[in-house]
């Protein structure tokens, strides 16, 4: 068995994805011990895959950046053997006598160079901690299984929305990330785009679908945990919609809000706003698993208001600023609402029924 650094990364990612599918999409087919094993394998191989990806990205611009002793005799000899078709890391892999930087150092180096992001650093560091725990002592998932799944999905998010632009430029693995025809490239050869359960076999569509669907699923999972404070917001929304002042506010603005497609009990907020008998906008909720934040956005992605659940805060946006929330295939700016608040694009108030009413009023007035 012989892999390049990048091929090894794809092999580990493939193992992580296949085990993730077992407990995320097909948990009814396996007993609890098999689920536990699938979660363990997913954690180990996702962390390993990301470590290899980070190092492959780093060496693409600085071949010596991932080695502890870059001036060692072994590396100097290997450097003399480098050719246009033979990379330094592949030569060293063949020799097997070298030591690369730790996972944590790779995370730090990559983040400092490309993103300087609190989210990237924290997600990848947390994943490393979970991997260390599960390989040494195991993880008691009785109370924290949901958050463990969130940790893994956040890891997939980092691959798709942060590492992706660099990964598709790596010659021997780039095609695995862009192949999306009827027949797709996988580490195990050509396969059909969908497996027998209609789950994507290729990386890019699997990650894209996961990013689109998992955010709402996580919001529903978390809502049952009082610590998330999502339930408190849901109750405020239910009370607001029944309040006479809400109906009066709609009448004052010659508006209607159609909640027929809205499933408030499951934190699925989607509604049509009608003004002067014409459809004005379709508004939906966008949840961030990492930040535990819900943004209410129009069809064009423009933010009307945003709730920071942990802090019970409400940010009401100035519509003239036209600030948008990132799509599922875009990186999230760190604490975007704080930057927007500093720049005067929104105002911050405590989350309450009264202030939610004011947020809807601001939305209808186009303030």
C-alpha positions in Angstrom: 0.0 0.0 0.0 1.5 3.3 -1.1 -0.3 6.7 -1.1 0.9 10.2 -1.8 0.0 12.7 1.0 -3.1 13.9 -0.9 -4.3 10.4 -1.9 -3.9 9.3 1.8 -6.1 12.3 2.7 -8.8 11.3 0.3 -8.6 7.6 1.5 -9.2 8.8 5.1 -12.0 11.1 4.1 -13.7 8.3 2.2 -13.6 6.1 5.3 -14.9 9.0 7.4 -17.8 9.7 5.0 -18.9 6.0 4.8 -19.0 5.7 8.5 -20.8 9.0 8.9 -23.5 7.7 6.6 -24.0 4.7 8.8 -25.1 6.7 11.9 -26.4 9.8 10.3 -28.5 8.4 7.4 -28.8 4.7 8.2 -28.8 4.3 12.0 -31.9 2.1 11.9 -29.9 -0.7 10.2 -27.2 -1.1 12.9 -27.2 -1.9 16.6 -25.8 0.5 19.2 -22.3 -1.1 19.3 -22.0 -0.8 15.5 -23.1 2.9 15.7 -20.6 3.6 18.4 -17.9 2.0 16.3 -18.9 4.0 13.2 -18.8 7.2 15.2 -15.3 6.4 16.5 -14.0 5.5 13.1 -15.5 8.7 11.6 -13.8 10.9 14.2 -10.4 9.3 13.8 -10.4 9.3 10.0 -12.0 12.8 9.6 -9.3 14.3 11.8 -6.6 12.3 10.0 -7.9 13.4 6.6 -8.0 17.1 7.6 -4.5 16.9 9.0 -3.2 15.5 5.7 -5.2 18.0 3.6 -3.8 20.9 5.7 -0.2 19.6 5.2 -0.7 19.1 1.5 -2.0 22.6 1.1 0.9 24.0 3.1 3.6 22.2 1.1 2.0 23.4 -2.1 3.5 26.9 -1.4 6.3 25.9 1.0 7.7 22.4 0.6 9.5 22.5 4.0 6.7 24.0 6.0 5.4 20.7 7.5 8.6 19.2 8.8 9.9 19.5 12.3 13.6 19.5 11.3 13.6 21.0 7.9 17.4 21.3 7.8 18.0 17.6 8.6 20.3 15.5 6.5 17.3 13.3 5.5 15.4 16.2 4.1 18.4 17.7 2.4 19.1 14.4 0.6 15.4 14.2 -0.4 15.5 17.7 -1.8 18.2 16.7 -4.2 15.9 14.1 -5.6 12.9 16.4 -6.3 11.8 16.6 -9.9 8.9 18.1 -11.8 7.0 14.8 -11.3 8.3 13.9 -7.9 7.4 16.0 -4.8 9.5 16.2 -1.7 6.8 14.7 0.5 6.4 11.7 -1.8 10.1 11.0 -1.7 10.1 11.2 2.1 7.1 9.0 2.3 9.0 6.4 0.3 12.0 6.7 2.6 9.8 6.6 5.7 12.4 8.4 7.9 11.1 11.8 8.7 8.8 13.6 11.2 6.1 16.1 10.2 4.6 18.8 12.5 1.7 17.9 14.8 -1.9 18.2 13.9 -2.3 21.2 16.1 0.7 23.0 14.5 -0.7 22.2 11.1 -4.1 23.8 12.1 -2.3 26.9 13.4 -0.1 27.3 10.4 -2.9 26.8 7.9 -5.3 29.1 9.7 -2.7 31.9 10.1 -1.8 31.8 6.5 -5.2 31.5 4.8 -8.1 32.5 7.1 -7.2 33.9 10.5 -10.6 32.6 11.5 -11.8 31.8 15.1 -14.2 29.3 13.6 -11.6 27.4 11.6 -9.2 27.2 14.5 -11.9 26.2 17.1 -13.6 23.6 14.9 -10.4 21.9 13.9 -9.0 22.0 17.5 -12.1 20.6 18.9 -12.1 17.8 16.4 -8.5 17.0 17.4 -9.5 16.9 21.0 -12.4 14.4 20.2 -10.0 12.3 18.2 -7.5 12.1 21.1 -10.3 11.3 23.6 -11.8 8.5 21.5 -8.4 6.9 20.8 -7.3 6.9 24.4 -10.3 6.6 26.6 -13.4 6.7 24.5 -16.2 9.3 24.7 -19.4 9.0 26.8 -21.9 10.1 24.2 -25.0 9.5 26.3 -25.6 13.2 26.9 -23.4 14.7 24.2 -24.1 12.5 21.1 -25.9 15.4 19.3 -23.0 17.8 19.9 -20.5 15.1 18.8 -22.4 14.9 15.5 -22.3 18.7 15.3 -18.6 18.6 15.8 -18.2 16.2 12.8 -20.6 18.3 10.6 -18.6 21.4 11.4 -15.5 19.5 10.3 -17.1 18.6 7.0 -18.0 22.3 6.8 -14.4 23.4 7.1 -13.4 21.0 4.3 -16.2 22.2 2.0 -16.2 25.9 2.7 -12.6 26.7 3.7 -10.2 24.1 2.4 -12.1 23.5 -0.9 -10.5 26.2 -3.0 -7.0 24.9 -2.3 -8.0 21.2 -2.6 -9.3 21.4 -6.1 -6.0 22.8 -7.2 -4.1 19.7 -6.0 -3.5 17.6 -9.2 -3.9 14.1 -7.9 -7.1 14.7 -5.8 -8.7 17.8 -7.3 -11.1 15.7 -9.5 -12.6 13.9 -6.5 -13.9 17.3 -5.4 -15.5 18.4 -8.7 -16.6 15.2 -10.3 -20.5 15.3 -10.4 -21.6 13.6 -13.6 -23.7 10.4 -13.7 -20.5 8.4 -13.2 -18.2 9.9 -10.7 -14.6 9.5 -9.5 -14.1 8.0 -6.1 -11.0 6.6 -4.3 -12.4 3.1 -5.2 -12.8 3.9 -8.9 -15.8 4.9 -11.0 -19.2 4.8 -9.3 -22.7 6.0 -10.0 -23.5 9.4 -8.7 -26.0 8.0 -6.2 -25.7 4.8 -4.1 -28.7 2.5 -3.5 -30.1 4.8 -0.8 -29.8 7.8 -3.1 -27.0 9.3 -1.1 -24.2 10.9 -3.1 -21.1 8.8 -3.8 -18.9 11.8 -4.8 -17.4 14.2 -2.3 -18.6 17.6 -3.6 -22.3 16.7 -3.8 -22.3 14.8 -0.6 -20.8 17.8 1.3 -23.1 20.2 -0.5 -26.2 18.2 0.4 -25.0 17.8 4.0 -24.5 21.5 4.4 -28.0 22.3 3.0 -29.9 19.8 5.2 -27.9 19.4 8.4 -28.2 22.9 9.7 -32.0 22.6 10.2 -31.6 19.1 11.6 -29.1 20.4 14.1 -31.4 23.2 15.1 -34.2 20.7 15.8 -31.8 18.5 17.8 -30.5 21.4 19.9 -33.9 22.9 20.5 -34.7 20.1 23.1 -31.7 21.1 25.1 -32.5 24.1 27.3 -28.9 25.3 27.2 -29.3 26.2 23.5 -32.1 28.7 24.4 -33.6 27.9 20.9 -36.8 26.8 22.6 -37.2 30.1 24.3 -37.1 31.9 20.9 -39.6 29.4 19.4 -42.0 30.2 22.3 -41.6 33.9 21.7 -42.4 33.5 18.0 -45.5 31.5 18.8 -46.7 34.1 21.3 -46.0 37.0 18.9 -48.0 35.5 16.0 -51.1 35.2 18.3 -50.7 38.7 19.7 -53.3 41.3 18.7 -50.5 43.9 18.4 -48.9 41.8 15.7 -52.2 41.8 13.7 -52.5 45.5 14.2 -48.9 46.1 13.0 -49.7 44.1 9.8 -52.9 46.1 9.2 -51.0 49.4 9.8 -48.5 48.4 7.1 -51.1 47.1 4.7 -49.4 43.7 4.9 -50.1 40.0 5.3 -47.8 37.2 6.4 -48.6 33.7 5.2 -47.3 31.2 7.8 -48.9 28.1 6.1 -45.4 26.7 5.1 -43.9 27.5 8.5 -43.4 24.7 11.0 -42.6 26.6 14.2 -42.7 23.5 16.4 -39.7 22.2 14.4 -38.0 25.6 14.1 -38.6 25.7 10.4 -39.5 29.3 9.8 -40.6 30.1 6.2 -43.2 32.6 5.3 -44.4 34.9 2.5 -44.8 38.6 3.1 -47.6 40.3 1.1 -47.8 44.1 0.8 -50.6 45.9 -1.0 -51.9 42.5 -2.3 -48.5 41.7 -4.0 -45.9 39.2 -2.9 -43.1 41.3 -1.4 -40.6 38.7 -0.3 -40.2 35.1 0.8 -38.4 34.9 4.1 -36.8 31.9 5.7 -34.6 31.1 8.7 -30.9 30.3 8.3 -29.3 28.5 11.2 -25.6 28.4 12.0 -24.6 25.2 14.0 -21.2 26.7 15.0 -22.5 30.0 16.3 -26.0 28.8 17.4 -27.5 31.8 15.6 -30.6 32.1 13.5 -30.8 34.7 10.7 -34.1 35.7 9.0 -33.3 36.4 5.3 -35.1 37.3 2.2 -34.9 35.4 -1.2 -31.8 37.3 -2.2 -30.1 36.4 1.1 -30.5 39.9 2.7 -30.7 39.8 6.5 -33.8 41.3 8.1 -33.0 40.3 11.7 -30.8 37.8 13.5 -31.0 36.0 16.9 -27.9 35.0 18.9 -29.6 32.3 21.0 -26.9 31.9 23.7 -26.9 35.5 24.6 -30.7 36.1 24.0 -29.8 39.0 21.7 -31.7 40.3 18.6 -30.0 42.2 15.8 -32.3 44.2 13.6 -30.7 45.1 10.2 -30.9 48.3 8.2 -32.4 47.3 4.9 -30.6 50.1 3.1 -27.3 48.4 3.9 -28.3 45.2 2.1 -26.2 42.9 4.2 -26.4 39.2 3.2 -26.0 35.9 5.1 -23.6 33.3 3.7 -25.1 30.5 1.6 -24.5 26.9 2.5 -21.5 26.7 0.1 -19.9 29.9 1.5 -17.6 30.4 4.5 -19.1 32.1 7.5 -17.4 35.4 8.5 -16.4 35.3 12.2 -19.2 36.8 14.3 -20.6 38.6 11.3 -23.3 40.4 13.4 -20.7 42.0 15.6 -18.9 43.4 12.6 -22.2 44.6 11.1 -23.2 46.2 14.4 -19.8 48.0 14.6 -20.3 49.2 11.0 -23.8 50.6 11.8 -25.6 48.0 9.6 -27.8 46.8 12.5 -28.9 47.6 16.0 -28.7 45.3 19.0 -31.6 44.8 21.5 -32.5 42.1 24.0 -34.6 39.3 22.6 -38.2 39.8 23.7 -41.7 39.6 22.2 -41.9 43.4 22.0 -38.6 43.7 20.2 -39.5 40.9 17.8 -42.6 42.9 17.0 -40.4 45.9 16.3 -38.1 43.8 14.1 -41.1 42.7 12.0 -42.3 46.3 11.8 -38.8 47.4 10.6 -38.9 44.6 8.0 -42.2 45.8 6.6 -41.3 49.4 6.5 -38.0 48.7 4.8 -36.0 50.6 7.4 
